């Protein structure tokens, strides 16, 4: 899964994962347009799973984690 991949990247590069919090499926603040339509033909997302990952690592690891998130089509936005 995505969280395992991110956690493994952090730990392998000397970082520490402090916490992973799954906030569940919630209503998004506004509709997000999908890059591609899903199996049902939906083009917009109105709900999504919110997850927080708290970790300590050097800036290089942070850029690697951001790269993983940016390349994953299931991630609508990361902050």
C-alpha distance (Angstrom), angle and dihedral (degrees) to the residues before:
residue distance angle dihedral
X1 . . .
X2 3.78 . .
X3 3.82 95.2 .
X4 3.81 91.1 51.9
X5 3.80 91.1 49.8
X6 3.81 92.2 50.4
X7 3.81 93.5 44.9
X8 3.80 91.5 49.1
X9 3.83 91.6 49.8
X10 3.83 90.6 51.6
X11 3.81 95.5 47.3
X12 3.82 94.7 43.2
X13 3.80 89.4 55.6
X14 3.81 95.7 50.2
X15 3.80 99.3 -93.6
X16 3.80 129.8 129.4
X17 3.81 124.7 -128.9
X18 3.81 105.0 -142.7
X19 3.78 99.5 -178.1
X20 3.80 144.7 -16.8
X21 3.79 113.8 -154.7
X22 3.79 122.1 -169.2
X23 3.80 107.4 -156.4
X24 3.79 92.2 -175.2
X25 3.77 131.7 -130.1
X26 3.79 112.2 -34.2
X27 3.76 140.3 168.6
X28 3.82 110.2 -87.3
X29 3.83 117.5 -122.6
X30 3.82 88.7 -117.9
X31 3.79 137.0 -5.2
X32 3.78 115.3 -76.5
X33 3.78 118.6 -150.5
X34 3.79 113.0 -131.4
X35 3.79 120.9 -131.4
X36 3.79 88.3 -130.5
X37 3.79 133.6 15.6
X38 3.81 114.4 -101.9
X39 3.81 126.6 -125.6
X40 3.81 92.3 -79.3
X41 3.81 91.5 48.9
X42 3.81 95.1 -107.6
X43 3.78 113.2 154.0
X44 3.82 99.8 -175.7
X45 3.79 134.7 56.9
X46 3.80 118.6 -141.1
X47 3.82 98.1 166.6
X48 3.77 130.9 40.3
X49 3.80 143.9 168.6
X50 3.80 114.0 -101.8
X51 3.82 116.9 -150.1
X52 3.83 129.8 175.5
X53 3.81 122.4 -159.1
X54 3.81 117.0 -168.1
X55 3.79 115.3 -166.6
X56 3.80 144.0 151.5
X57 3.80 116.4 -133.0
X58 3.77 141.8 130.7
X59 3.83 120.7 -82.9
X60 3.82 92.4 -102.2
X61 3.82 90.7 60.2
X62 3.80 90.1 47.3
X63 3.83 89.7 56.1
X64 3.83 90.3 48.9
X65 3.82 91.1 51.4
X66 3.81 90.7 48.3
X67 3.81 88.7 50.7
X68 3.81 91.3 53.4
X69 3.81 90.8 49.5
X70 3.81 93.8 46.3
X71 3.81 92.6 51.4
X72 3.82 94.6 49.3
X73 3.81 111.7 93.6
X74 3.83 91.9 -154.7
X75 3.82 92.2 63.9
X76 3.79 110.5 86.9
X77 3.81 97.3 -178.9
X78 3.80 137.2 -8.1
X79 3.78 128.9 -164.9
